[in-house]
Amino acid sequence: MQDPLIILTLAVAGLSGLAIIAATALRGWNGWLDLKRAELARQGEDAAPPSTTTRIEVADLKERIRKLEAIAAGVDL
């Protein structure tokens, strides 16, 4: 039979190791979340309003899609 003190020591050491690993993983997760928050905040600052050319291109693409949907539905334009 094993000594109960050895079993208790191993259990405490195992739980301590698990706690250290969990704390390290949690700090890493929080760091990653902070990084993603900073990236999102930076993207919000860098967002410029679309230019006139871009708006025209988007409108043209929407018109083409509308025509293709009409053709697919069998509607004559």
DRENKE-835786 format. One record per atom (N, C-alpha, C): residue number from 0; atom name; residue in three letters; x, y, z. Coordinates in steps of 0.2 Angstrom, whole numbers, plus 5000, padded with zeros to 4 digits. Example, Ala and Ser with C-alpha at 12.3 -4.5 7.8 and 13.67 -1.06 7.14 Angstrom:
BEGIN
<node><num>0</num><atome>N</atome><residu>ALA</residu><c1>5066</c1><c2>4972</c2><c3>5039</c3></node>
<node><num>0</num><atome>CA</atome><residu>ALA</residu><c1>5062</c1><c2>4978</c2><c3>5039</c3></node>
<node><num>0</num><atome>C</atome><residu>ALA</residu><c1>5066</c1><c2>4984</c2><c3>5039</c3></node>
<node><num>1</num><atome>N</atome><residu>SER</residu><c1>5064</c1><c2>4989</c2><c3>5035</c3></node>
<node><num>1</num><atome>CA</atome><residu>SER</residu><c1>5068</c1><c2>4995</c2><c3>5036</c3></node>
<node><num>1</num><atome>C</atome><residu>SER</residu><c1>5064</c1><c2>5000</c2><c3>5039</c3></node>
END
This chain:
BEGIN
<node><num>0</num><atome>N</atome><residu>MET</residu><c1>5004</c1><c2>4994</c2><c3>5000</c3></node>
<node><num>0</num><atome>CA</atome><residu>MET</residu><c1>5000</c1><c2>5000</c2><c3>5000</c3></node>
<node><num>0</num><atome>C</atome><residu>MET</residu><c1>5004</c1><c2>5006</c2><c3>5000</c3></node>
<node><num>1</num><atome>N</atome><residu>GLN</residu><c1>5002</c1><c2>5011</c2><c3>4997</c3></node>
<node><num>1</num><atome>CA</atome><residu>GLN</residu><c1>5006</c1><c2>5018</c2><c3>4996</c3></node>
<node><num>1</num><atome>C</atome><residu>GLN</residu><c1>5004</c1><c2>5022</c2><c3>5002</c3></node>
<node><num>2</num><atome>N</atome><residu>ASP</residu><c1>5009</c1><c2>5026</c2><c3>5004</c3></node>
<node><num>2</num><atome>CA</atome><residu>ASP</residu><c1>5008</c1><c2>5031</c2><c3>5009</c3></node>
<node><num>2</num><atome>C</atome><residu>ASP</residu><c1>5003</c1><c2>5036</c2><c3>5007</c3></node>
<node><num>3</num><atome>N</atome><residu>PRO</residu><c1>4998</c1><c2>5038</c2><c3>5011</c3></node>
<node><num>3</num><atome>CA</atome><residu>PRO</residu><c1>4993</c1><c2>5043</c2><c3>5010</c3></node>
<node><num>3</num><atome>C</atome><residu>PRO</residu><c1>4996</c1><c2>5050</c2><c3>5009</c3></node>
<node><num>4</num><atome>N</atome><residu>LEU</residu><c1>5002</c1><c2>5051</c2><c3>5012</c3></node>
<node><num>4</num><atome>CA</atome><residu>LEU</residu><c1>5005</c1><c2>5058</c2><c3>5011</c3></node>
<node><num>4</num><atome>C</atome><residu>LEU</residu><c1>5008</c1><c2>5059</c2><c3>5004</c3></node>
<node><num>5</num><atome>N</atome><residu>ILE</residu><c1>5010</c1><c2>5053</c2><c3>5001</c3></node>
<node><num>5</num><atome>CA</atome><residu>ILE</residu><c1>5013</c1><c2>5053</c2><c3>4994</c3></node>
<node><num>5</num><atome>C</atome><residu>ILE</residu><c1>5007</c1><c2>5055</c2><c3>4989</c3></node>
<node><num>6</num><atome>N</atome><residu>ILE</residu><c1>5002</c1><c2>5051</c2><c3>4990</c3></node>
<node><num>6</num><atome>CA</atome><residu>ILE</residu><c1>4996</c1><c2>5052</c2><c3>4986</c3></node>
<node><num>6</num><atome>C</atome><residu>ILE</residu><c1>4993</c1><c2>5060</c2><c3>4987</c3></node>
<node><num>7</num><atome>N</atome><residu>LEU</residu><c1>4993</c1><c2>5062</c2><c3>4993</c3></node>
<node><num>7</num><atome>CA</atome><residu>LEU</residu><c1>4991</c1><c2>5069</c2><c3>4994</c3></node>
<node><num>7</num><atome>C</atome><residu>LEU</residu><c1>4995</c1><c2>5074</c2><c3>4991</c3></node>
<node><num>8</num><atome>N</atome><residu>THR</residu><c1>5002</c1><c2>5073</c2><c3>4991</c3></node>
<node><num>8</num><atome>CA</atome><residu>THR</residu><c1>5007</c1><c2>5077</c2><c3>4988</c3></node>
<node><num>8</num><atome>C</atome><residu>THR</residu><c1>5006</c1><c2>5077</c2><c3>4980</c3></node>
<node><num>9</num><atome>N</atome><residu>LEU</residu><c1>5005</c1><c2>5071</c2><c3>4977</c3></node>
<node><num>9</num><atome>CA</atome><residu>LEU</residu><c1>5004</c1><c2>5071</c2><c3>4970</c3></node>
<node><num>9</num><atome>C</atome><residu>LEU</residu><c1>4998</c1><c2>5074</c2><c3>4968</c3></node>
<node><num>10</num><atome>N</atome><residu>ALA</residu><c1>4993</c1><c2>5074</c2><c3>4972</c3></node>
<node><num>10</num><atome>CA</atome><residu>ALA</residu><c1>4986</c1><c2>5077</c2><c3>4970</c3></node>
<node><num>10</num><atome>C</atome><residu>ALA</residu><c1>4987</c1><c2>5084</c2><c3>4970</c3></node>
<node><num>11</num><atome>N</atome><residu>VAL</residu><c1>4990</c1><c2>5087</c2><c3>4976</c3></node>
<node><num>11</num><atome>CA</atome><residu>VAL</residu><c1>4991</c1><c2>5094</c2><c3>4976</c3></node>
<node><num>11</num><atome>C</atome><residu>VAL</residu><c1>4996</c1><c2>5097</c2><c3>4971</c3></node>
<node><num>12</num><atome>N</atome><residu>ALA</residu><c1>5001</c1><c2>5093</c2><c3>4969</c3></node>
<node><num>12</num><atome>CA</atome><residu>ALA</residu><c1>5005</c1><c2>5095</c2><c3>4963</c3></node>
<node><num>12</num><atome>C</atome><residu>ALA</residu><c1>5002</c1><c2>5095</c2><c3>4957</c3></node>
<node><num>13</num><atome>N</atome><residu>GLY</residu><c1>4997</c1><c2>5090</c2><c3>4956</c3></node>
<node><num>13</num><atome>CA</atome><residu>GLY</residu><c1>4994</c1><c2>5090</c2><c3>4949</c3></node>
<node><num>13</num><atome>C</atome><residu>GLY</residu><c1>4989</c1><c2>5095</c2><c3>4949</c3></node>
<node><num>14</num><atome>N</atome><residu>LEU</residu><c1>4985</c1><c2>5097</c2><c3>4954</c3></node>
<node><num>14</num><atome>CA</atome><residu>LEU</residu><c1>4980</c1><c2>5102</c2><c3>4954</c3></node>
<node><num>14</num><atome>C</atome><residu>LEU</residu><c1>4984</c1><c2>5109</c2><c3>4953</c3></node>
<node><num>15</num><atome>N</atome><residu>SER</residu><c1>4990</c1><c2>5110</c2><c3>4956</c3></node>
<node><num>15</num><atome>CA</atome><residu>SER</residu><c1>4993</c1><c2>5116</c2><c3>4956</c3></node>
<node><num>15</num><atome>C</atome><residu>SER</residu><c1>4996</c1><c2>5117</c2><c3>4948</c3></node>
<node><num>16</num><atome>N</atome><residu>GLY</residu><c1>4998</c1><c2>5112</c2><c3>4945</c3></node>
<node><num>16</num><atome>CA</atome><residu>GLY</residu><c1>5000</c1><c2>5112</c2><c3>4938</c3></node>
<node><num>16</num><atome>C</atome><residu>GLY</residu><c1>4994</c1><c2>5113</c2><c3>4934</c3></node>
<node><num>17</num><atome>N</atome><residu>LEU</residu><c1>4988</c1><c2>5110</c2><c3>4935</c3></node>
<node><num>17</num><atome>CA</atome><residu>LEU</residu><c1>4982</c1><c2>5112</c2><c3>4931</c3></node>
<node><num>17</num><atome>C</atome><residu>LEU</residu><c1>4980</c1><c2>5119</c2><c3>4932</c3></node>
<node><num>18</num><atome>N</atome><residu>ALA</residu><c1>4981</c1><c2>5122</c2><c3>4938</c3></node>
<node><num>18</num><atome>CA</atome><residu>ALA</residu><c1>4979</c1><c2>5129</c2><c3>4939</c3></node>
<node><num>18</num><atome>C</atome><residu>ALA</residu><c1>4984</c1><c2>5133</c2><c3>4936</c3></node>
<node><num>19</num><atome>N</atome><residu>ILE</residu><c1>4990</c1><c2>5132</c2><c3>4935</c3></node>
<node><num>19</num><atome>CA</atome><residu>ILE</residu><c1>4995</c1><c2>5136</c2><c3>4932</c3></node>
<node><num>19</num><atome>C</atome><residu>ILE</residu><c1>4993</c1><c2>5136</c2><c3>4924</c3></node>
<node><num>20</num><atome>N</atome><residu>ILE</residu><c1>4992</c1><c2>5130</c2><c3>4922</c3></node>
<node><num>20</num><atome>CA</atome><residu>ILE</residu><c1>4990</c1><c2>5129</c2><c3>4914</c3></node>
<node><num>20</num><atome>C</atome><residu>ILE</residu><c1>4984</c1><c2>5133</c2><c3>4913</c3></node>
<node><num>21</num><atome>N</atome><residu>ALA</residu><c1>4979</c1><c2>5133</c2><c3>4917</c3></node>
<node><num>21</num><atome>CA</atome><residu>ALA</residu><c1>4973</c1><c2>5136</c2><c3>4916</c3></node>
<node><num>21</num><atome>C</atome><residu>ALA</residu><c1>4974</c1><c2>5144</c2><c3>4916</c3></node>
<node><num>22</num><atome>N</atome><residu>ALA</residu><c1>4977</c1><c2>5146</c2><c3>4921</c3></node>
<node><num>22</num><atome>CA</atome><residu>ALA</residu><c1>4979</c1><c2>5153</c2><c3>4922</c3></node>
<node><num>22</num><atome>C</atome><residu>ALA</residu><c1>4982</c1><c2>5156</c2><c3>4915</c3></node>
<node><num>23</num><atome>N</atome><residu>THR</residu><c1>4987</c1><c2>5152</c2><c3>4913</c3></node>
<node><num>23</num><atome>CA</atome><residu>THR</residu><c1>4991</c1><c2>5154</c2><c3>4907</c3></node>
<node><num>23</num><atome>C</atome><residu>THR</residu><c1>4987</c1><c2>5154</c2><c3>4901</c3></node>
<node><num>24</num><atome>N</atome><residu>ALA</residu><c1>4983</c1><c2>5149</c2><c3>4900</c3></node>
<node><num>24</num><atome>CA</atome><residu>ALA</residu><c1>4978</c1><c2>5149</c2><c3>4895</c3></node>
<node><num>24</num><atome>C</atome><residu>ALA</residu><c1>4973</c1><c2>5155</c2><c3>4895</c3></node>
<node><num>25</num><atome>N</atome><residu>LEU</residu><c1>4971</c1><c2>5157</c2><c3>4901</c3></node>
<node><num>25</num><atome>CA</atome><residu>LEU</residu><c1>4966</c1><c2>5162</c2><c3>4901</c3></node>
<node><num>25</num><atome>C</atome><residu>LEU</residu><c1>4969</c1><c2>5169</c2><c3>4900</c3></node>
<node><num>26</num><atome>N</atome><residu>ARG</residu><c1>4976</c1><c2>5170</c2><c3>4902</c3></node>
<node><num>26</num><atome>CA</atome><residu>ARG</residu><c1>4979</c1><c2>5176</c2><c3>4900</c3></node>
<node><num>26</num><atome>C</atome><residu>ARG</residu><c1>4980</c1><c2>5177</c2><c3>4893</c3></node>
<node><num>27</num><atome>N</atome><residu>GLY</residu><c1>4982</c1><c2>5171</c2><c3>4890</c3></node>
<node><num>27</num><atome>CA</atome><residu>GLY</residu><c1>4983</c1><c2>5171</c2><c3>4882</c3></node>
<node><num>27</num><atome>C</atome><residu>GLY</residu><c1>4976</c1><c2>5172</c2><c3>4879</c3></node>
<node><num>28</num><atome>N</atome><residu>TRP</residu><c1>4971</c1><c2>5170</c2><c3>4881</c3></node>
<node><num>28</num><atome>CA</atome><residu>TRP</residu><c1>4964</c1><c2>5171</c2><c3>4878</c3></node>
<node><num>28</num><atome>C</atome><residu>TRP</residu><c1>4963</c1><c2>5178</c2><c3>4879</c3></node>
<node><num>29</num><atome>N</atome><residu>ASN</residu><c1>4964</c1><c2>5181</c2><c3>4885</c3></node>
<node><num>29</num><atome>CA</atome><residu>ASN</residu><c1>4962</c1><c2>5188</c2><c3>4886</c3></node>
<node><num>29</num><atome>C</atome><residu>ASN</residu><c1>4966</c1><c2>5193</c2><c3>4881</c3></node>
<node><num>30</num><atome>N</atome><residu>GLY</residu><c1>4973</c1><c2>5191</c2><c3>4880</c3></node>
<node><num>30</num><atome>CA</atome><residu>GLY</residu><c1>4977</c1><c2>5195</c2><c3>4876</c3></node>
<node><num>30</num><atome>C</atome><residu>GLY</residu><c1>4975</c1><c2>5194</c2><c3>4869</c3></node>
<node><num>31</num><atome>N</atome><residu>TRP</residu><c1>4973</c1><c2>5189</c2><c3>4867</c3></node>
<node><num>31</num><atome>CA</atome><residu>TRP</residu><c1>4970</c1><c2>5188</c2><c3>4860</c3></node>
<node><num>31</num><atome>C</atome><residu>TRP</residu><c1>4964</c1><c2>5192</c2><c3>4859</c3></node>
<node><num>32</num><atome>N</atome><residu>LEU</residu><c1>4959</c1><c2>5192</c2><c3>4864</c3></node>
<node><num>32</num><atome>CA</atome><residu>LEU</residu><c1>4953</c1><c2>5196</c2><c3>4863</c3></node>
<node><num>32</num><atome>C</atome><residu>LEU</residu><c1>4955</c1><c2>5204</c2><c3>4863</c3></node>
<node><num>33</num><atome>N</atome><residu>ASP</residu><c1>4960</c1><c2>5206</c2><c3>4867</c3></node>
<node><num>33</num><atome>CA</atome><residu>ASP</residu><c1>4962</c1><c2>5213</c2><c3>4867</c3></node>
<node><num>33</num><atome>C</atome><residu>ASP</residu><c1>4965</c1><c2>5215</c2><c3>4860</c3></node>
<node><num>34</num><atome>N</atome><residu>LEU</residu><c1>4969</c1><c2>5210</c2><c3>4857</c3></node>
<node><num>34</num><atome>CA</atome><residu>LEU</residu><c1>4971</c1><c2>5211</c2><c3>4850</c3></node>
<node><num>34</num><atome>C</atome><residu>LEU</residu><c1>4966</c1><c2>5212</c2><c3>4845</c3></node>
<node><num>35</num><atome>N</atome><residu>LYS</residu><c1>4961</c1><c2>5208</c2><c3>4845</c3></node>
<node><num>35</num><atome>CA</atome><residu>LYS</residu><c1>4955</c1><c2>5208</c2><c3>4841</c3></node>
<node><num>35</num><atome>C</atome><residu>LYS</residu><c1>4951</c1><c2>5214</c2><c3>4842</c3></node>
<node><num>36</num><atome>N</atome><residu>ARG</residu><c1>4950</c1><c2>5216</c2><c3>4848</c3></node>
<node><num>36</num><atome>CA</atome><residu>ARG</residu><c1>4947</c1><c2>5223</c2><c3>4849</c3></node>
<node><num>36</num><atome>C</atome><residu>ARG</residu><c1>4950</c1><c2>5229</c2><c3>4847</c3></node>
<node><num>37</num><atome>N</atome><residu>ALA</residu><c1>4957</c1><c2>5229</c2><c3>4847</c3></node>
<node><num>37</num><atome>CA</atome><residu>ALA</residu><c1>4961</c1><c2>5234</c2><c3>4845</c3></node>
<node><num>37</num><atome>C</atome><residu>ALA</residu><c1>4961</c1><c2>5234</c2><c3>4837</c3></node>
<node><num>38</num><atome>N</atome><residu>GLU</residu><c1>4961</c1><c2>5228</c2><c3>4834</c3></node>
<node><num>38</num><atome>CA</atome><residu>GLU</residu><c1>4960</c1><c2>5228</c2><c3>4827</c3></node>
<node><num>38</num><atome>C</atome><residu>GLU</residu><c1>4954</c1><c2>5231</c2><c3>4824</c3></node>
<node><num>39</num><atome>N</atome><residu>LEU</residu><c1>4948</c1><c2>5229</c2><c3>4828</c3></node>
<node><num>39</num><atome>CA</atome><residu>LEU</residu><c1>4942</c1><c2>5232</c2><c3>4826</c3></node>
<node><num>39</num><atome>C</atome><residu>LEU</residu><c1>4941</c1><c2>5239</c2><c3>4827</c3></node>
<node><num>40</num><atome>N</atome><residu>ALA</residu><c1>4944</c1><c2>5242</c2><c3>4832</c3></node>
<node><num>40</num><atome>CA</atome><residu>ALA</residu><c1>4944</c1><c2>5249</c2><c3>4833</c3></node>
<node><num>40</num><atome>C</atome><residu>ALA</residu><c1>4948</c1><c2>5253</c2><c3>4828</c3></node>
<node><num>41</num><atome>N</atome><residu>ARG</residu><c1>4953</c1><c2>5250</c2><c3>4826</c3></node>
<node><num>41</num><atome>CA</atome><residu>ARG</residu><c1>4958</c1><c2>5253</c2><c3>4821</c3></node>
<node><num>41</num><atome>C</atome><residu>ARG</residu><c1>4954</c1><c2>5253</c2><c3>4814</c3></node>
<node><num>42</num><atome>N</atome><residu>GLN</residu><c1>4950</c1><c2>5247</c2><c3>4813</c3></node>
<node><num>42</num><atome>CA</atome><residu>GLN</residu><c1>4947</c1><c2>5247</c2><c3>4806</c3></node>
<node><num>42</num><atome>C</atome><residu>GLN</residu><c1>4941</c1><c2>5252</c2><c3>4806</c3></node>
<node><num>43</num><atome>N</atome><residu>GLY</residu><c1>4938</c1><c2>5254</c2><c3>4812</c3></node>
<node><num>43</num><atome>CA</atome><residu>GLY</residu><c1>4933</c1><c2>5259</c2><c3>4812</c3></node>
<node><num>43</num><atome>C</atome><residu>GLY</residu><c1>4935</c1><c2>5266</c2><c3>4811</c3></node>
<node><num>44</num><atome>N</atome><residu>GLU</residu><c1>4942</c1><c2>5267</c2><c3>4813</c3></node>
<node><num>44</num><atome>CA</atome><residu>GLU</residu><c1>4945</c1><c2>5273</c2><c3>4812</c3></node>
<node><num>44</num><atome>C</atome><residu>GLU</residu><c1>4947</c1><c2>5275</c2><c3>4805</c3></node>
<node><num>45</num><atome>N</atome><residu>ASP</residu><c1>4949</c1><c2>5269</c2><c3>4802</c3></node>
<node><num>45</num><atome>CA</atome><residu>ASP</residu><c1>4952</c1><c2>5270</c2><c3>4795</c3></node>
<node><num>45</num><atome>C</atome><residu>ASP</residu><c1>4946</c1><c2>5270</c2><c3>4790</c3></node>
<node><num>46</num><atome>N</atome><residu>ALA</residu><c1>4940</c1><c2>5268</c2><c3>4792</c3></node>
<node><num>46</num><atome>CA</atome><residu>ALA</residu><c1>4935</c1><c2>5268</c2><c3>4787</c3></node>
<node><num>46</num><atome>C</atome><residu>ALA</residu><c1>4933</c1><c2>5275</c2><c3>4784</c3></node>
<node><num>47</num><atome>N</atome><residu>ALA</residu><c1>4934</c1><c2>5275</c2><c3>4777</c3></node>
<node><num>47</num><atome>CA</atome><residu>ALA</residu><c1>4933</c1><c2>5282</c2><c3>4774</c3></node>
<node><num>47</num><atome>C</atome><residu>ALA</residu><c1>4926</c1><c2>5281</c2><c3>4770</c3></node>
<node><num>48</num><atome>N</atome><residu>PRO</residu><c1>4923</c1><c2>5286</c2><c3>4769</c3></node>
<node><num>48</num><atome>CA</atome><residu>PRO</residu><c1>4917</c1><c2>5286</c2><c3>4765</c3></node>
<node><num>48</num><atome>C</atome><residu>PRO</residu><c1>4918</c1><c2>5283</c2><c3>4758</c3></node>
<node><num>49</num><atome>N</atome><residu>PRO</residu><c1>4914</c1><c2>5280</c2><c3>4755</c3></node>
<node><num>49</num><atome>CA</atome><residu>PRO</residu><c1>4915</c1><c2>5277</c2><c3>4748</c3></node>
<node><num>49</num><atome>C</atome><residu>PRO</residu><c1>4916</c1><c2>5283</c2><c3>4743</c3></node>
<node><num>50</num><atome>N</atome><residu>SER</residu><c1>4920</c1><c2>5282</c2><c3>4738</c3></node>
<node><num>50</num><atome>CA</atome><residu>SER</residu><c1>4921</c1><c2>5288</c2><c3>4733</c3></node>
<node><num>50</num><atome>C</atome><residu>SER</residu><c1>4915</c1><c2>5287</c2><c3>4728</c3></node>
<node><num>51</num><atome>N</atome><residu>THR</residu><c1>4915</c1><c2>5292</c2><c3>4724</c3></node>
<node><num>51</num><atome>CA</atome><residu>THR</residu><c1>4909</c1><c2>5293</c2><c3>4719</c3></node>
<node><num>51</num><atome>C</atome><residu>THR</residu><c1>4910</c1><c2>5287</c2><c3>4714</c3></node>
<node><num>52</num><atome>N</atome><residu>THR</residu><c1>4916</c1><c2>5286</c2><c3>4712</c3></node>
<node><num>52</num><atome>CA</atome><residu>THR</residu><c1>4917</c1><c2>5280</c2><c3>4707</c3></node>
<node><num>52</num><atome>C</atome><residu>THR</residu><c1>4915</c1><c2>5273</c2><c3>4710</c3></node>
<node><num>53</num><atome>N</atome><residu>THR</residu><c1>4916</c1><c2>5272</c2><c3>4716</c3></node>
<node><num>53</num><atome>CA</atome><residu>THR</residu><c1>4914</c1><c2>5266</c2><c3>4720</c3></node>
<node><num>53</num><atome>C</atome><residu>THR</residu><c1>4907</c1><c2>5266</c2><c3>4720</c3></node>
<node><num>54</num><atome>N</atome><residu>ARG</residu><c1>4904</c1><c2>5271</c2><c3>4721</c3></node>
<node><num>54</num><atome>CA</atome><residu>ARG</residu><c1>4896</c1><c2>5271</c2><c3>4722</c3></node>
<node><num>54</num><atome>C</atome><residu>ARG</residu><c1>4893</c1><c2>5270</c2><c3>4715</c3></node>
<node><num>55</num><atome>N</atome><residu>ILE</residu><c1>4896</c1><c2>5272</c2><c3>4710</c3></node>
<node><num>55</num><atome>CA</atome><residu>ILE</residu><c1>4894</c1><c2>5271</c2><c3>4703</c3></node>
<node><num>55</num><atome>C</atome><residu>ILE</residu><c1>4895</c1><c2>5264</c2><c3>4701</c3></node>
<node><num>56</num><atome>N</atome><residu>GLU</residu><c1>4900</c1><c2>5261</c2><c3>4703</c3></node>
<node><num>56</num><atome>CA</atome><residu>GLU</residu><c1>4902</c1><c2>5254</c2><c3>4701</c3></node>
<node><num>56</num><atome>C</atome><residu>GLU</residu><c1>4897</c1><c2>5249</c2><c3>4705</c3></node>
<node><num>57</num><atome>N</atome><residu>VAL</residu><c1>4895</c1><c2>5251</c2><c3>4711</c3></node>
<node><num>57</num><atome>CA</atome><residu>VAL</residu><c1>4891</c1><c2>5247</c2><c3>4715</c3></node>
<node><num>57</num><atome>C</atome><residu>VAL</residu><c1>4884</c1><c2>5247</c2><c3>4712</c3></node>
<node><num>58</num><atome>N</atome><residu>ALA</residu><c1>4882</c1><c2>5253</c2><c3>4710</c3></node>
<node><num>58</num><atome>CA</atome><residu>ALA</residu><c1>4875</c1><c2>5254</c2><c3>4707</c3></node>
<node><num>58</num><atome>C</atome><residu>ALA</residu><c1>4875</c1><c2>5250</c2><c3>4701</c3></node>
<node><num>59</num><atome>N</atome><residu>ASP</residu><c1>4880</c1><c2>5250</c2><c3>4697</c3></node>
<node><num>59</num><atome>CA</atome><residu>ASP</residu><c1>4880</c1><c2>5247</c2><c3>4691</c3></node>
<node><num>59</num><atome>C</atome><residu>ASP</residu><c1>4879</c1><c2>5239</c2><c3>4692</c3></node>
<node><num>60</num><atome>N</atome><residu>LEU</residu><c1>4883</c1><c2>5237</c2><c3>4697</c3></node>
<node><num>60</num><atome>CA</atome><residu>LEU</residu><c1>4883</c1><c2>5230</c2><c3>4699</c3></node>
<node><num>60</num><atome>C</atome><residu>LEU</residu><c1>4876</c1><c2>5228</c2><c3>4701</c3></node>
<node><num>61</num><atome>N</atome><residu>LYS</residu><c1>4873</c1><c2>5232</c2><c3>4705</c3></node>
<node><num>61</num><atome>CA</atome><residu>LYS</residu><c1>4866</c1><c2>5231</c2><c3>4708</c3></node>
<node><num>61</num><atome>C</atome><residu>LYS</residu><c1>4861</c1><c2>5230</c2><c3>4702</c3></node>
<node><num>62</num><atome>N</atome><residu>GLU</residu><c1>4862</c1><c2>5235</c2><c3>4697</c3></node>
<node><num>62</num><atome>CA</atome><residu>GLU</residu><c1>4857</c1><c2>5235</c2><c3>4691</c3></node>
<node><num>62</num><atome>C</atome><residu>GLU</residu><c1>4858</c1><c2>5228</c2><c3>4687</c3></node>
<node><num>63</num><atome>N</atome><residu>ARG</residu><c1>4865</c1><c2>5226</c2><c3>4686</c3></node>
<node><num>63</num><atome>CA</atome><residu>ARG</residu><c1>4866</c1><c2>5220</c2><c3>4682</c3></node>
<node><num>63</num><atome>C</atome><residu>ARG</residu><c1>4863</c1><c2>5214</c2><c3>4686</c3></node>
<node><num>64</num><atome>N</atome><residu>ILE</residu><c1>4863</c1><c2>5214</c2><c3>4693</c3></node>
<node><num>64</num><atome>CA</atome><residu>ILE</residu><c1>4860</c1><c2>5208</c2><c3>4697</c3></node>
<node><num>64</num><atome>C</atome><residu>ILE</residu><c1>4853</c1><c2>5209</c2><c3>4696</c3></node>
<node><num>65</num><atome>N</atome><residu>ARG</residu><c1>4850</c1><c2>5215</c2><c3>4696</c3></node>
<node><num>65</num><atome>CA</atome><residu>ARG</residu><c1>4842</c1><c2>5215</c2><c3>4695</c3></node>
<node><num>65</num><atome>C</atome><residu>ARG</residu><c1>4840</c1><c2>5212</c2><c3>4688</c3></node>
<node><num>66</num><atome>N</atome><residu>LYS</residu><c1>4844</c1><c2>5214</c2><c3>4683</c3></node>
<node><num>66</num><atome>CA</atome><residu>LYS</residu><c1>4842</c1><c2>5211</c2><c3>4676</c3></node>
<node><num>66</num><atome>C</atome><residu>LYS</residu><c1>4843</c1><c2>5204</c2><c3>4676</c3></node>
<node><num>67</num><atome>N</atome><residu>LEU</residu><c1>4849</c1><c2>5201</c2><c3>4679</c3></node>
<node><num>67</num><atome>CA</atome><residu>LEU</residu><c1>4850</c1><c2>5194</c2><c3>4679</c3></node>
<node><num>67</num><atome>C</atome><residu>LEU</residu><c1>4844</c1><c2>5190</c2><c3>4683</c3></node>
<node><num>68</num><atome>N</atome><residu>GLU</residu><c1>4842</c1><c2>5193</c2><c3>4688</c3></node>
<node><num>68</num><atome>CA</atome><residu>GLU</residu><c1>4836</c1><c2>5190</c2><c3>4692</c3></node>
<node><num>68</num><atome>C</atome><residu>GLU</residu><c1>4830</c1><c2>5190</c2><c3>4688</c3></node>
<node><num>69</num><atome>N</atome><residu>ALA</residu><c1>4829</c1><c2>5196</c2><c3>4684</c3></node>
<node><num>69</num><atome>CA</atome><residu>ALA</residu><c1>4823</c1><c2>5196</c2><c3>4680</c3></node>
<node><num>69</num><atome>C</atome><residu>ALA</residu><c1>4823</c1><c2>5191</c2><c3>4675</c3></node>
<node><num>70</num><atome>N</atome><residu>ILE</residu><c1>4829</c1><c2>5190</c2><c3>4672</c3></node>
<node><num>70</num><atome>CA</atome><residu>ILE</residu><c1>4830</c1><c2>5185</c2><c3>4666</c3></node>
<node><num>70</num><atome>C</atome><residu>ILE</residu><c1>4828</c1><c2>5178</c2><c3>4669</c3></node>
<node><num>71</num><atome>N</atome><residu>ALA</residu><c1>4831</c1><c2>5177</c2><c3>4675</c3></node>
<node><num>71</num><atome>CA</atome><residu>ALA</residu><c1>4830</c1><c2>5170</c2><c3>4678</c3></node>
<node><num>71</num><atome>C</atome><residu>ALA</residu><c1>4823</c1><c2>5169</c2><c3>4680</c3></node>
<node><num>72</num><atome>N</atome><residu>ALA</residu><c1>4819</c1><c2>5174</c2><c3>4682</c3></node>
<node><num>72</num><atome>CA</atome><residu>ALA</residu><c1>4812</c1><c2>5174</c2><c3>4684</c3></node>
<node><num>72</num><atome>C</atome><residu>ALA</residu><c1>4808</c1><c2>5173</c2><c3>4677</c3></node>
<node><num>73</num><atome>N</atome><residu>GLY</residu><c1>4811</c1><c2>5175</c2><c3>4671</c3></node>
<node><num>73</num><atome>CA</atome><residu>GLY</residu><c1>4807</c1><c2>5174</c2><c3>4665</c3></node>
<node><num>73</num><atome>C</atome><residu>GLY</residu><c1>4803</c1><c2>5181</c2><c3>4664</c3></node>
<node><num>74</num><atome>N</atome><residu>VAL</residu><c1>4805</c1><c2>5186</c2><c3>4667</c3></node>
<node><num>74</num><atome>CA</atome><residu>VAL</residu><c1>4802</c1><c2>5193</c2><c3>4666</c3></node>
<node><num>74</num><atome>C</atome><residu>VAL</residu><c1>4805</c1><c2>5196</c2><c3>4660</c3></node>
<node><num>75</num><atome>N</atome><residu>ASP</residu><c1>4801</c1><c2>5199</c2><c3>4655</c3></node>
<node><num>75</num><atome>CA</atome><residu>ASP</residu><c1>4804</c1><c2>5203</c2><c3>4650</c3></node>
<node><num>75</num><atome>C</atome><residu>ASP</residu><c1>4805</c1><c2>5210</c2><c3>4652</c3></node>
<node><num>76</num><atome>N</atome><residu>LEU</residu><c1>4811</c1><c2>5213</c2><c3>4651</c3></node>
<node><num>76</num><atome>CA</atome><residu>LEU</residu><c1>4813</c1><c2>5220</c2><c3>4653</c3></node>
<node><num>76</num><atome>C</atome><residu>LEU</residu><c1>4811</c1><c2>5225</c2><c3>4648</c3></node>
END
